[in-house]
Each structure stands twice: as structure tokens, then as C-alpha cells.
Amino acid sequence: MDRFDTIVVGAGVAGLTAARLLGDAGRRVAILEARDRVGGRLHTDRGHGRVTDLGASWIHGITDSPVAATAGSLGMRMVEFTVGGYQPDSRPIAYYGPDGQRLSDADAQSYAADIHAVDATLVDVIAASDPDASYRDVTEAALQQQNWGEERTQRVREYLEHRAEEQYGAWIGDLAAHGLDDDSIDGDEVVFPDGYDVLASGLARGLDVRLEHVVSRVEWGTDGVVVTTDRGTFAARDAVVTVPVGVLQSDDFAIEPALPQPVAGALGRLTMNAFEKVFLRFPTKFWDDDVYAIRQQGPEGRWWHSWYDLTALHGEPTLLTFAAGPAGVETREWDEGRVVESVLAQLRRLFGDRVEQPTHAHITHWQDDPFTRGSYAYMTLGSRTEDHDDLATPIGGVLHLAGEATWTDDPATVTAAMCSGHRAATRILGRDVPIERLWEA
């Protein structure tokens, strides 16, 4: 049985961060990774001569971002592409009404103003909401306070539904009232034309990463931890487990003894989402120039309501949309052709015969990935904001959970993963370790 100071389960950004900082402090660390690559949900496809980020794509706010600093130290090219939490304005957005006609600038501005008015009301409504309230409950209360007519109310209601789906891949009635409390962006957002996986490769450089080691059991006790994989058993004084919530909740991954409170309670109130990317590349660009996003209102936009123009990033006409929440669940068993045609039907409503067949399509399948079981975690009804941090409560002085779901301030992001890995390392070492060590080294 191989023995180490620390075993890290998972070579995503959280695990790589913890391992690098612990190794820098002189500890002997091994990372056990089930996949044949590092990065976890940070995964870049380089097939067909293209660079496509299938998992994480953005740094959501580069101001004081450790991810941005690390990416900069690795020489990663960045392109500004600010989505701003499913923003209604501030970037050129082409809005199309329920009839398929583009809204005038004045109508689009009025619509965005309505959204801002509801958001301002939501702050107090959420603060006063019941513990079991859903995001649907609080948004309906905020809409009621506006005293608008049904048509005007319905347009904003749709927007709020779509925001819950695009931000957390969840139906608005399944998301906790506080589920979007973290929905704020500091500074511009950026994407990576050369692939986000360069970050993971850079963090992994020089580390002892054991690929294709599928962990099935983590046993912890006063003497340390024992980790069982399909390639042998490993022991250490302590461990950092960074697998996603979906894996922690599965029968294929056991922690023994069972997780204590408050960790178990927090884990039970989180769940993985349905959030898949749909990339469509076209022979020609049929949508308007200088448009950052295309959005349609009305019942036709129930699933496919937003498209983002990635042409500048990919060097060819490209639109990105999401199968999120109900759309992600209902299309899960569809083949690629059926998904593509469903999306194209909505684009043809807006652009008619100008819409050509795509030259290439790429659809993710994170829900079917046994090592993620979804894209990221969200707060279910009855959950509390502090559940994220409670999930990272140290266990027996030897076991630490980390990952995007364990960070309260900005969950579901690479930043959250990196910060949680840093926190785990500081707890193991029993002293503060500057996160700047990641990029200064």
C-alpha cells in the first residue's frame, strides 16, 4: 500500500490547487484522478482543428481574481466576453418578441428597465422569504408588487425563468429563493481562445497525478485515511476529496464512516443540474453584426431562447445556446440531429431562409458523465446559503471536501474551485498560505 502525507481525490482545479500549495509547503502529495486527463469539468476539445471549451468557459469577473492571475502567469490569451449573470442589457442584445419580430431599441430598453425594477424589489422580498421558499415564489411576489398588466408581467416572468435555467440549470420552482444570491460580477468576464485547459495543465505541472485511478471508497479515522481505487489502495495522514456533488451522492463512491453533520445535511440539500452546451458553426453569419446575444420572448422560447455569438472567439460563424433545466432533462436522450433541428426551428422563426445547416455541431453530455453526473450543483428548496461552506467542514481532522459546491461567495465557478482548494490546503497545514503562491511560482 502506497503511503503519502496527503491524498487528493480529483485533478480538477480544486484538487490541483490544493496539491500544488501542499507540495510547495513540503508535503508528499498524490492526486488520484479517474479520467485520462486533468481538469475535471474544465475540458477543452481540440478536434477538427478547433478549440472548444465543453465545460467551464469564463472567468466571471477578473477583478481581484486568482484564476485571472494564474492564467496571466501561464501566458493564457484572454478575450473579453461579459455575460454578467444573464444580463438584460449593457451589451448589444437583439431581442425578438413573441411574434418573431425584432424589438425596437426603445422597446428593448423598456423591457430591460422592467427587469431592473423587479430585481430591485427582489432584494427585500428574498430577505423576507420563508426558509422553504423557491425562486419562483419570490419572483412572483416581486412581480405582483409592480402592478403591471398580464402581458408585461409575463415577458419579465419568462426572463426570470430563463435566468434560473442559464445560471443554475434548474427550473425556477426547484431553485431555492437564495439560489441566485451570488449572482454578481466584479469586472469584465473573459474567455480563452486557446482553451481553458491550459490552466489545468499549468497547475498540474510537476505534480504526482495518477490518471485513470477510479476511487470507490474513502475510509477515514483517527489514524488517517485509506483510499481504494481500481488500481490499488493508498493511505495518507489526510485527504482532500474534490469530486462533484453528484458523485458524492452516488452509490459508486463511499465515504466511511458516513459523513457527519453539518456536512451530510448540506450535501443533502444540494443537487446537480441539467446544463448542456450546444455549439453550432455555420457557413455564413446570418444574424446582425455587432450583436453580442440573440434572445426571443414568448412561448416559442421555452427551451431555445438565447444564442451567444462566438464568431470573434472561434474565427468562424458560431452560436452557442444551452439546453438548461427542463430543456436539458427532456433532450437528454435525443440524438444530435434532433437537438440541432429543434434549435434551428427557432432560429428560422427569427431569420427565415437565411439560416443554413450548420457545418459542425457539438453538444455536451455532462449529465451522463459518471465522474460528474451533471454540470454543477445548485441549492434545492430548504437549503441555506451557508450550506456551501458547511459542506467543507473538516471531518475528523483528516478529511476535507473541496470543489465549486463548497464555496459560498461564488459557487459553480472555477474561482470557487480554486479558492476551496486553497482553503483545504491552509486547513491541513494549520497556517495561512498565500494563494499568490499559485502564480508567483
Long-range contacts (C-beta under 8 A, 24 or more apart in sequence): 1-226, 1-232, 1-233, 1-234, 1-235, 2-30, 2-232, 2-234, 2-235, 3-234, 3-235, 3-236, 4-28, 4-29, 4-30, 4-234, 4-235, 4-236, 4-237, 5-29, 5-236, 5-237, 5-238, 6-30, 6-236, 6-237, 6-238, 6-239, 6-240, 6-428, 7-31, 7-32, 7-225, 7-227, 7-234, 7-235, 7-236, 7-238, 7-239, 7-240, 8-32, 8-239, 8-240, 8-242, 9-215, 9-218, 9-227, 9-239, 9-240, 9-241, 9-242, 9-243, 10-34, 10-40, 10-241, 10-242, 10-243, 10-403, 11-35, 11-38, 11-39, 11-40, 11-200, 11-204, 11-209, 11-211, 12-38, 12-39, 12-40, 12-41, 12-42, 12-200, 12-242, 12-403, 12-417, 13-39, 13-40, 13-42, 13-67, 13-199, 13-200, 13-203, 13-414, 13-417, 13-418, 13-421, 14-40, 14-240, 14-242, 14-402, 14-403, 14-404, 14-417, 14-418, 14-420, 14-421, 14-424, 15-40, 15-240, 15-242, 15-402, 15-421, 16-200, 16-203, 16-204, 16-207, 16-421, 17-203, 17-417, 17-418, 17-421, 17-422, 17-425, 17-438, 18-240, 18-242, 18-402, 18-421, 18-422, 18-424, 18-425, 18-428, 19-207, 19-240, 19-421, 20-203, 20-207, 20-437, 20-438, 20-441, 21-421, 21-422, 21-425, 21-426, 21-433, 21-435, 21-437, 21-438, 22-425, 22-428, 22-429, 23-206, 23-207, 24-433, 24-437, 24-441, 25-425, 25-429, 25-433, 27-428, 27-429, 29-207, 29-208, 30-208, 30-210, 30-234, 30-236, 31-204, 31-207, 31-208, 31-209, 31-210, 32-210, 32-213, 32-215, 32-227, 32-229, 32-234, 33-209, 33-210, 33-211, 33-212, 33-213, 34-212, 34-213, 34-214, 34-215, 34-371, 35-211, 35-212, 35-371, 36-211, 36-212, 37-197, 37-211, 38-200, 38-201, 38-203, 38-204, 38-209, 38-211, 39-197, 39-200, 39-201, 40-200, 40-242, 40-244, 40-371, 40-372, 41-244, 41-366, 41-372, 41-375, 41-376, 41-404, 42-196, 42-197, 42-199, 42-200, 42-414, 43-197, 44-195, 44-196, 44-197, 44-198, 45-362, 46-195, 48-360, 50-281, 50-314, 50-360, 51-193, 51-194, 51-195, 51-314, 52-279, 52-314, 52-362, 53-191, 53-192, 53-195, 53-196, 53-197, 54-277, 54-362, 54-364, 55-196, 55-364, 55-366, 55-375, 56-196, 56-413, 56-414, 57-191, 57-192, 57-196, 58-83, 58-189, 58-190, 58-191, 59-189, 59-190, 59-414, 59-415, 60-85, 60-185, 60-189, 60-410, 60-413, 60-415, 61-185, 61-186, 61-187, 61-188, 61-189, 61-415, 62-187, 62-188, 62-189, 62-190, 63-186, 63-187, 64-186, 64-187, 65-186, 65-187, 65-415, 66-415, 66-418, 66-419, 66-422, 66-435, 66-436, 66-438, 66-439, 67-199, 67-414, 67-415, 67-418, 68-190, 69-436, 69-438, 69-439, 70-199, 70-202, 70-203, 70-418, 70-438, 70-439, 71-192, 71-198, 71-199, 72-439, 73-202, 73-438, 73-439, 73-440, 74-198, 74-199, 74-202, 74-439, 76-192, 76-194, 76-198, 76-199, 77-192, 77-193, 77-194, 78-190, 78-191, 78-192, 79-190, 79-191, 79-192, 79-193, 79-312, 79-313, 80-188, 80-189, 80-190, 81-189, 81-190, 81-191, 81-313, 82-185, 82-188, 82-189, 83-189, 83-308, 84-185, 84-189, 85-163, 85-167, 85-180, 85-183, 85-184, 85-185, 86-162, 86-163, 86-166, 86-167, 86-306, 88-112, 88-115, 88-116, 88-159, 91-292, 91-293, 92-290, 92-291, 92-292, 92-293, 93-291, 93-292, 93-293, 93-294, 93-295, 94-287, 94-288, 94-291, 94-293, 94-294, 94-295, 95-295, 95-296, 95-297, 96-294, 96-295, 96-296, 96-297, 96-350, 97-296, 97-297, 97-298, 98-296, 98-297, 98-298, 98-299, 98-300, 99-298, 100-296, 100-300, 100-349, 100-350, 102-350, 111-155, 111-156, 114-146, 114-148, 114-152, 114-155, 114-156, 115-156, 115-159, 117-146, 118-142, 118-143, 118-146, 118-156, 118-160, 121-145, 121-146, 126-177, 126-178, 126-181, 129-177, 129-178, 130-177, 131-382, 131-384, 132-381, 132-382, 133-176, 133-177, 133-381, 134-172, 134-173, 134-174, 134-175, 134-176, 134-177, 134-381, 135-160, 135-164, 135-172, 135-173, 135-175, 135-176, 135-177, 135-179, 135-180, 136-172, 136-173, 136-175, 137-177, 138-177, 139-172, 155-297, 158-297, 158-298, 158-301, 158-305, 162-301, 162-305, 162-306, 164-325, 165-322, 165-324, 165-325, 165-326, 165-327, 166-306, 166-322, 166-324, 168-273, 168-275, 168-376, 168-378, 168-412, 169-273, 169-274, 169-275, 169-322, 169-324, 169-325, 169-328, 169-374, 169-375, 169-376, 169-378, 170-273, 170-274, 170-325, 170-378, 171-325, 171-326, 174-380, 174-381, 175-378, 175-379, 175-380, 176-378, 176-379, 176-380, 176-381, 176-382, 176-383, 178-379, 178-383, 178-384, 178-385, 179-378, 179-379, 179-383, 181-385, 182-408, 182-409, 182-410, 182-411, 191-313, 193-313, 193-314, 196-414, 199-414, 203-438, 215-243, 215-253, 216-252, 216-253, 216-254, 217-253, 217-254, 217-255, 217-256, 218-253, 218-254, 218-255, 218-256, 218-399, 219-255, 219-256, 220-255, 220-256, 220-257, 220-395, 220-396, 220-398, 220-399, 221-257, 221-396, 221-398, 222-396, 222-398, 224-398, 225-398, 225-399, 237-398, 238-397, 238-398, 238-399, 238-400, 238-428, 239-398, 239-399, 239-400, 240-400, 240-401, 240-402, 240-421, 240-424, 240-425, 240-428, 241-399, 241-400, 241-401, 241-402, 242-401, 242-402, 242-403, 242-417, 242-420, 242-421, 243-371, 243-403, 244-272, 244-371, 244-372, 244-373, 244-374, 244-376, 244-377, 244-403, 244-404, 244-405, 245-270, 245-271, 245-272, 245-374, 245-377, 245-403, 245-405, 246-271, 246-272, 246-372, 246-373, 246-374, 246-377, 247-370, 247-371, 247-372, 247-373, 248-401, 249-373, 250-373, 252-370, 255-399, 259-395, 260-395, 262-390, 262-393, 263-390, 263-391, 263-393, 263-395, 263-401, 265-387, 265-390, 266-383, 266-387, 266-388, 266-390, 266-391, 267-391, 269-379, 269-380, 269-382, 269-383, 269-384, 269-387, 270-377, 270-378, 270-379, 270-380, 270-383, 270-387, 270-388, 270-391, 270-405, 271-374, 271-377, 271-378, 271-380, 272-367, 272-372, 272-373, 272-374, 272-375, 272-376, 272-377, 272-378, 273-324, 273-325, 273-328, 273-374, 273-375, 273-376, 273-377, 273-378, 274-323, 274-324, 274-325, 274-326, 274-327, 274-328, 274-329, 274-332, 274-367, 274-374, 274-375, 275-322, 275-323, 275-324, 275-325, 275-328, 275-366, 275-374, 275-375, 275-376, 276-322, 276-323, 276-324, 276-328, 276-331, 276-363, 276-364, 276-365, 276-366, 276-367, 276-375, 277-320, 277-322, 277-323, 277-362, 277-363, 277-364, 278-320, 278-321, 278-322, 278-323, 278-339, 278-340, 278-343, 278-361, 278-362, 278-363, 279-310, 279-318, 279-319, 279-320, 279-360, 279-361, 279-362, 279-363, 280-318, 280-319, 280-320, 280-321, 280-340, 280-343, 280-344, 280-358, 280-360, 280-361, 281-314, 281-316, 281-317, 281-318, 281-358, 281-359, 281-360, 281-361, 282-316, 282-317, 282-318, 282-319, 282-356, 282-358, 282-359, 283-317, 283-356, 283-359, 284-317, 284-356, 285-311, 285-317, 286-317, 286-351, 286-354, 286-355, 286-356, 287-319, 287-351, 294-319, 294-350, 296-346, 296-349, 296-350, 300-346, 300-349, 301-346, 302-326, 302-327, 303-327, 303-330, 303-331, 303-342, 303-346, 304-342, 304-343, 304-346, 304-347, 307-347, 316-359, 319-347, 323-363, 328-367, 332-367, 332-368, 336-361, 336-363, 339-363, 376-404, 376-405, 376-411, 376-412, 377-404, 377-405, 377-411, 377-412, 378-412, 392-420, 392-423, 392-424, 394-427, 400-424, 400-427, 400-428
